[in-house]
Amino acid sequence: MATASLRYKHFWYYGTVAVAIVAAIFFGYHFYSERVVISPPLTAMVSRQTLEETVLASGIMQPIQKVDVGSQASGQLTRLLVKPGDAVIKGQLLGEIDSTLSNNALQDAQVALNSLLAQKRANDAQVKRSRLALQRQRGMFAQRAASRQDVESAEADMQVQLAQLASMEAQIHQQQIRVDTARTNLGFTRIQAPVSGTVLSVSTQEGQTIVSSYQIPVILQIADLNIMTVRAQIPEADITRLHLGMEACFTTLGIASQPYCSTLNALEPAPEKINNALFFNALFNVANPYGALRPDMTAQVTVVLERAENVLAIPVTALGKSLEEHRYEVRVMTPDGQTSLRTIQTGLDNTQLIEVKEGLQEGEKVLLNPDFIAPAIS
């Protein structure tokens, strides 16, 4: 009897536990199912946008004109009148080189020229005397007071004097060239601005000695910063899609919120190899009236290949199955929360948004995950 009573107690114990577990599962499921909210599918509205297909590139800014200023004269730089950042105008005096040797060379050449000019005056007098003597001999010969030999001798003497005069004139011309060269060399000791612009850098300081025997040393650099040239490095995969006149915009690291725009004016044919990849330079100019753009700044360039303004567009993620070129399936959310399959014709694609030419109306909603089908609501 004791054994049967024990079994009876175990039966009621385990039965009670089983009923409690079943009840917990039932009520828990009922409680959870009453509170589960099925999230609605992500949708996007068909709206009008301005789309652009672009090529992105990195570029470097350079002045449209940059000149290395040097001097053909040798000597000590005695005066330097400008510093980096100074604005200069064409012809302005920038510095001076010791002119002692150049000035002495000019004076020596001038003295030699003066000596030749004095000799020429003597030759002029000799020619004049020979001409008068020839005229006198010819007159006396006409009156039979002189022989033909005397006339011929006077003619020969005059020809000799004329030849000496011509030789002297040639020497004077040669010496005049030496004088002009010495004067030019003296002028080289005055360093003047060849163009108007801004002094970018100074590589020779006041007091240094300049030696221009083999090559002209660079003293400073002047650049026109009013117009900057952007050299954009275009990958070889995109260069064939570019042509002159395309719109190009860029921003800099310091002025990321203010784009500068212009049009391409040059496509260099020779490539540059960077890490075994080929890049081609596309050039365009941009005005820099306030000097915010500076040489060697990095530019993030965007070249506009194609633009579509005020067109219907949807996110690219809304596209479903591709039927053929520029035709896709999309799922449209109806006002009652159901979805319907629609075929659309697309146009310009900027990798984020895509133009819709046919199949959708402005204001309709499309599913961003076309494979999602909204559940029926009971």
LINFENNOR-V563204 format. One record per residue. N is the residue number from 0. RES is the residue in three letters. PSI is psi in whole degrees, 0 to 359 (* if undefined). NEAR is the number of other ideal C-beta (glycine too) atoms within 12 Angstrom. Layout:
# LINFENNOR-V563204
n=N res=RES psi=PSI near=NEAR
n=N res=RES psi=PSI near=NEAR
This chain:
# LINFENNOR-V563204
n=0 res=MET psi=323 near=7
n=1 res=ALA psi=321 near=8
n=2 res=THR psi=319 near=9
n=3 res=ALA psi=320 near=10
n=4 res=SER psi=322 near=11
n=5 res=LEU psi=317 near=12
n=6 res=ARG psi=323 near=13
n=7 res=TYR psi=318 near=14
n=8 res=LYS psi=318 near=14
n=9 res=HIS psi=321 near=14
n=10 res=PHE psi=312 near=14
n=11 res=TRP psi=327 near=14
n=12 res=TYR psi=307 near=14
n=13 res=TYR psi=327 near=14
n=14 res=GLY psi=317 near=14
n=15 res=THR psi=318 near=14
n=16 res=VAL psi=317 near=14
n=17 res=ALA psi=317 near=14
n=18 res=VAL psi=321 near=14
n=19 res=ALA psi=319 near=14
n=20 res=ILE psi=314 near=14
n=21 res=VAL psi=318 near=14
n=22 res=ALA psi=319 near=14
n=23 res=ALA psi=317 near=15
n=24 res=ILE psi=316 near=14
n=25 res=PHE psi=309 near=14
n=26 res=PHE psi=326 near=14
n=27 res=GLY psi=317 near=14
n=28 res=TYR psi=318 near=14
n=29 res=HIS psi=318 near=13
n=30 res=PHE psi=317 near=12
n=31 res=TYR psi=317 near=13
n=32 res=SER psi=333 near=12
n=33 res=GLU psi=338 near=10
n=34 res=ARG psi=353 near=10
n=35 res=VAL psi=128 near=10
n=36 res=VAL psi=120 near=8
n=37 res=ILE psi=118 near=14
n=38 res=SER psi=137 near=11
n=39 res=PRO psi=154 near=17
n=40 res=PRO psi=151 near=24
n=41 res=LEU psi=132 near=19
n=42 res=THR psi=165 near=28
n=43 res=ALA psi=145 near=32
n=44 res=MET psi=140 near=24
n=45 res=VAL psi=119 near=30
n=46 res=SER psi=167 near=23
n=47 res=ARG psi=133 near=20
n=48 res=GLN psi=167 near=26
n=49 res=THR psi=115 near=19
n=50 res=LEU psi=146 near=32
n=51 res=GLU psi=135 near=28
n=52 res=GLU psi=124 near=26
n=53 res=THR psi=164 near=29
n=54 res=VAL psi=127 near=34
n=55 res=LEU psi=141 near=25
n=56 res=ALA psi=162 near=34
n=57 res=SER psi=142 near=26
n=58 res=GLY psi=169 near=38
n=59 res=ILE psi=138 near=28
n=60 res=MET psi=138 near=38
n=61 res=GLN psi=151 near=31
n=62 res=PRO psi=149 near=32
n=63 res=ILE psi=335 near=28
n=64 res=GLN psi=126 near=24
n=65 res=LYS psi=129 near=27
n=66 res=VAL psi=131 near=27
n=67 res=ASP psi=122 near=23
n=68 res=VAL psi=124 near=36
n=69 res=GLY psi=196 near=28
n=70 res=SER psi=141 near=39
n=71 res=GLN psi=355 near=26
n=72 res=ALA psi=148 near=35
n=73 res=SER psi=148 near=27
n=74 res=GLY psi=185 near=33
n=75 res=GLN psi=135 near=24
n=76 res=LEU psi=101 near=33
n=77 res=THR psi=330 near=23
n=78 res=ARG psi=137 near=23
n=79 res=LEU psi=117 near=28
n=80 res=LEU psi=0 near=22
n=81 res=VAL psi=166 near=30
n=82 res=LYS psi=164 near=18
n=83 res=PRO psi=135 near=20
n=84 res=GLY psi=347 near=19
n=85 res=ASP psi=140 near=24
n=86 res=ALA psi=133 near=22
n=87 res=VAL psi=159 near=32
n=88 res=ILE psi=157 near=19
n=89 res=LYS psi=131 near=18
n=90 res=GLY psi=352 near=13
n=91 res=GLN psi=140 near=22
n=92 res=LEU psi=124 near=20
n=93 res=LEU psi=330 near=36
n=94 res=GLY psi=174 near=38
n=95 res=GLU psi=143 near=27
n=96 res=ILE psi=147 near=39
n=97 res=ASP psi=121 near=26
n=98 res=SER psi=11 near=29
n=99 res=THR psi=308 near=18
n=100 res=LEU psi=319 near=20
n=101 res=SER psi=321 near=29
n=102 res=ASN psi=320 near=23
n=103 res=ASN psi=320 near=17
n=104 res=ALA psi=321 near=27
n=105 res=LEU psi=317 near=26
n=106 res=GLN psi=320 near=20
n=107 res=ASP psi=316 near=21
n=108 res=ALA psi=324 near=27
n=109 res=GLN psi=321 near=23
n=110 res=VAL psi=316 near=18
n=111 res=ALA psi=323 near=23
n=112 res=LEU psi=318 near=28
n=113 res=ASN psi=322 near=18
n=114 res=SER psi=317 near=18
n=115 res=LEU psi=323 near=27
n=116 res=LEU psi=322 near=22
n=117 res=ALA psi=319 near=16
n=118 res=GLN psi=326 near=22
n=119 res=LYS psi=322 near=27
n=120 res=ARG psi=323 near=18
n=121 res=ALA psi=320 near=18
n=122 res=ASN psi=324 near=27
n=123 res=ASP psi=318 near=22
n=124 res=ALA psi=321 near=17
n=125 res=GLN psi=319 near=24
n=126 res=VAL psi=318 near=26
n=127 res=LYS psi=318 near=18
n=128 res=ARG psi=319 near=18
n=129 res=SER psi=324 near=27
n=130 res=ARG psi=317 near=22
n=131 res=LEU psi=320 near=18
n=132 res=ALA psi=322 near=24
n=133 res=LEU psi=318 near=28
n=134 res=GLN psi=320 near=19
n=135 res=ARG psi=319 near=20
n=136 res=GLN psi=321 near=27
n=137 res=ARG psi=324 near=23
n=138 res=GLY psi=319 near=17
n=139 res=MET psi=326 near=18
n=140 res=PHE psi=325 near=21
n=141 res=ALA psi=330 near=13
n=142 res=GLN psi=11 near=10
n=143 res=ARG psi=31 near=11
n=144 res=ALA psi=355 near=13
n=145 res=ALA psi=154 near=21
n=146 res=SER psi=164 near=14
n=147 res=ARG psi=327 near=15
n=148 res=GLN psi=323 near=12
n=149 res=ASP psi=322 near=21
n=150 res=VAL psi=315 near=24
n=151 res=GLU psi=323 near=17
n=152 res=SER psi=321 near=20
n=153 res=ALA psi=322 near=28
n=154 res=GLU psi=317 near=22
n=155 res=ALA psi=320 near=18
n=156 res=ASP psi=321 near=23
n=157 res=MET psi=322 near=27
n=158 res=GLN psi=322 near=19
n=159 res=VAL psi=317 near=19
n=160 res=GLN psi=322 near=28
n=161 res=LEU psi=321 near=22
n=162 res=ALA psi=318 near=18
n=163 res=GLN psi=324 near=23
n=164 res=LEU psi=319 near=27
n=165 res=ALA psi=319 near=18
n=166 res=SER psi=320 near=18
n=167 res=MET psi=321 near=27
n=168 res=GLU psi=324 near=22
n=169 res=ALA psi=319 near=17
n=170 res=GLN psi=321 near=22
n=171 res=ILE psi=318 near=26
n=172 res=HIS psi=319 near=18
n=173 res=GLN psi=318 near=18
n=174 res=GLN psi=328 near=26
n=175 res=GLN psi=324 near=22
n=176 res=ILE psi=319 near=17
n=177 res=ARG psi=321 near=24
n=178 res=VAL psi=315 near=26
n=179 res=ASP psi=321 near=19
n=180 res=THR psi=316 near=22
n=181 res=ALA psi=323 near=29
n=182 res=ARG psi=321 near=23
n=183 res=THR psi=317 near=20
n=184 res=ASN psi=325 near=28
n=185 res=LEU psi=322 near=30
n=186 res=GLY psi=331 near=22
n=187 res=PHE psi=341 near=32
n=188 res=THR psi=347 near=34
n=189 res=ARG psi=112 near=29
n=190 res=ILE psi=116 near=39
n=191 res=GLN psi=153 near=28
n=192 res=ALA psi=121 near=29
n=193 res=PRO psi=336 near=25
n=194 res=VAL psi=164 near=27
n=195 res=SER psi=146 near=21
n=196 res=GLY psi=208 near=33
n=197 res=THR psi=138 near=31
n=198 res=VAL psi=116 near=35
n=199 res=LEU psi=315 near=30
n=200 res=SER psi=157 near=24
n=201 res=VAL psi=119 near=26
n=202 res=SER psi=350 near=19
n=203 res=THR psi=125 near=32
n=204 res=GLN psi=160 near=19
n=205 res=GLU psi=131 near=23
n=206 res=GLY psi=342 near=15
n=207 res=GLN psi=153 near=22
n=208 res=THR psi=132 near=19
n=209 res=ILE psi=130 near=33
n=210 res=VAL psi=117 near=19
n=211 res=SER psi=36 near=23
n=212 res=SER psi=316 near=11
n=213 res=TYR psi=322 near=8
n=214 res=GLN psi=155 near=13
n=215 res=ILE psi=119 near=19
n=216 res=PRO psi=146 near=25
n=217 res=VAL psi=124 near=21
n=218 res=ILE psi=317 near=37
n=219 res=LEU psi=170 near=37
n=220 res=GLN psi=138 near=33
n=221 res=ILE psi=137 near=37
n=222 res=ALA psi=149 near=38
n=223 res=ASP psi=107 near=31
n=224 res=LEU psi=3 near=34
n=225 res=ASN psi=333 near=23
n=226 res=ILE psi=128 near=25
n=227 res=MET psi=146 near=37
n=228 res=THR psi=127 near=37
n=229 res=VAL psi=126 near=46
n=230 res=ARG psi=100 near=36
n=231 res=ALA psi=131 near=42
n=232 res=GLN psi=107 near=33
n=233 res=ILE psi=128 near=40
n=234 res=PRO psi=152 near=26
n=235 res=GLU psi=336 near=21
n=236 res=ALA psi=338 near=14
n=237 res=ASP psi=345 near=26
n=238 res=ILE psi=328 near=28
n=239 res=THR psi=346 near=14
n=240 res=ARG psi=353 near=22
n=241 res=LEU psi=151 near=34
n=242 res=HIS psi=163 near=21
n=243 res=LEU psi=144 near=17
n=244 res=GLY psi=349 near=16
n=245 res=MET psi=147 near=33
n=246 res=GLU psi=135 near=29
n=247 res=ALA psi=130 near=41
n=248 res=CYS psi=157 near=30
n=249 res=PHE psi=158 near=39
n=250 res=THR psi=163 near=27
n=251 res=THR psi=168 near=28
n=252 res=LEU psi=325 near=15
n=253 res=GLY psi=343 near=15
n=254 res=ILE psi=59 near=21
n=255 res=ALA psi=336 near=13
n=256 res=SER psi=354 near=9
n=257 res=GLN psi=97 near=15
n=258 res=PRO psi=146 near=20
n=259 res=TYR psi=136 near=33
n=260 res=CYS psi=148 near=22
n=261 res=SER psi=197 near=35
n=262 res=THR psi=148 near=22
n=263 res=LEU psi=131 near=38
n=264 res=ASN psi=358 near=25
n=265 res=ALA psi=141 near=26
n=266 res=LEU psi=107 near=28
n=267 res=GLU psi=133 near=21
n=268 res=PRO psi=332 near=10
n=269 res=ALA psi=133 near=12
n=270 res=PRO psi=166 near=19
n=271 res=GLU psi=135 near=22
n=272 res=LYS psi=121 near=12
n=273 res=ILE psi=114 near=15
n=274 res=ASN psi=46 near=9
n=275 res=ASN psi=13 near=9
n=276 res=ALA psi=143 near=14
n=277 res=LEU psi=135 near=18
n=278 res=PHE psi=146 near=28
n=279 res=PHE psi=139 near=32
n=280 res=ASN psi=126 near=32
n=281 res=ALA psi=127 near=44
n=282 res=LEU psi=142 near=33
n=283 res=PHE psi=152 near=39
n=284 res=ASN psi=149 near=28
n=285 res=VAL psi=140 near=39
n=286 res=ALA psi=146 near=20
n=287 res=ASN psi=61 near=29
n=288 res=PRO psi=333 near=12
n=289 res=TYR psi=1 near=13
n=290 res=GLY psi=18 near=20
n=291 res=ALA psi=331 near=19
n=292 res=LEU psi=136 near=36
n=293 res=ARG psi=157 near=25
n=294 res=PRO psi=143 near=29
n=295 res=ASP psi=9 near=20
n=296 res=MET psi=149 near=30
n=297 res=THR psi=134 near=25
n=298 res=ALA psi=132 near=40
n=299 res=GLN psi=105 near=27
n=300 res=VAL psi=140 near=41
n=301 res=THR psi=118 near=33
n=302 res=VAL psi=124 near=41
n=303 res=VAL psi=114 near=32
n=304 res=LEU psi=320 near=26
n=305 res=GLU psi=148 near=22
n=306 res=ARG psi=138 near=22
n=307 res=ALA psi=118 near=25
n=308 res=GLU psi=141 near=15
n=309 res=ASN psi=51 near=13
n=310 res=VAL psi=156 near=28
n=311 res=LEU psi=139 near=32
n=312 res=ALA psi=150 near=34
n=313 res=ILE psi=161 near=43
n=314 res=PRO psi=148 near=30
n=315 res=VAL psi=331 near=25
n=316 res=THR psi=351 near=23
n=317 res=ALA psi=350 near=38
n=318 res=LEU psi=138 near=36
n=319 res=GLY psi=228 near=29
n=320 res=LYS psi=135 near=16
n=321 res=SER psi=122 near=18
n=322 res=LEU psi=314 near=18
n=323 res=GLU psi=185 near=12
n=324 res=GLU psi=125 near=10
n=325 res=HIS psi=19 near=20
n=326 res=ARG psi=129 near=22
n=327 res=TYR psi=161 near=33
n=328 res=GLU psi=141 near=26
n=329 res=VAL psi=157 near=41
n=330 res=ARG psi=128 near=36
n=331 res=VAL psi=133 near=33
n=332 res=MET psi=122 near=32
n=333 res=THR psi=162 near=17
n=334 res=PRO psi=332 near=11
n=335 res=ASP psi=9 near=10
n=336 res=GLY psi=1 near=20
n=337 res=GLN psi=171 near=18
n=338 res=THR psi=150 near=30
n=339 res=SER psi=147 near=23
n=340 res=LEU psi=133 near=22
n=341 res=ARG psi=143 near=31
n=342 res=THR psi=130 near=25
n=343 res=ILE psi=158 near=35
n=344 res=GLN psi=129 near=23
n=345 res=THR psi=167 near=35
n=346 res=GLY psi=242 near=27
n=347 res=LEU psi=136 near=28
n=348 res=ASP psi=120 near=27
n=349 res=ASN psi=21 near=27
n=350 res=THR psi=347 near=16
n=351 res=GLN psi=313 near=19
n=352 res=LEU psi=154 near=29
n=353 res=ILE psi=140 near=36
n=354 res=GLU psi=140 near=37
n=355 res=VAL psi=114 near=40
n=356 res=LYS psi=326 near=22
n=357 res=GLU psi=151 near=18
n=358 res=GLY psi=344 near=31
n=359 res=LEU psi=156 near=35
n=360 res=GLN psi=153 near=18
n=361 res=GLU psi=133 near=16
n=362 res=GLY psi=343 near=17
n=363 res=GLU psi=158 near=27
n=364 res=LYS psi=136 near=31
n=365 res=VAL psi=150 near=41
n=366 res=LEU psi=135 near=35
n=367 res=LEU psi=341 near=23
n=368 res=ASN psi=93 near=23
n=369 res=PRO psi=338 near=33
n=370 res=ASP psi=351 near=18
n=371 res=PHE psi=132 near=22
n=372 res=ILE psi=123 near=17
n=373 res=ALA psi=135 near=25
n=374 res=PRO psi=149 near=13
n=375 res=ALA psi=139 near=10
n=376 res=ILE psi=121 near=9
n=377 res=SER psi=* near=5
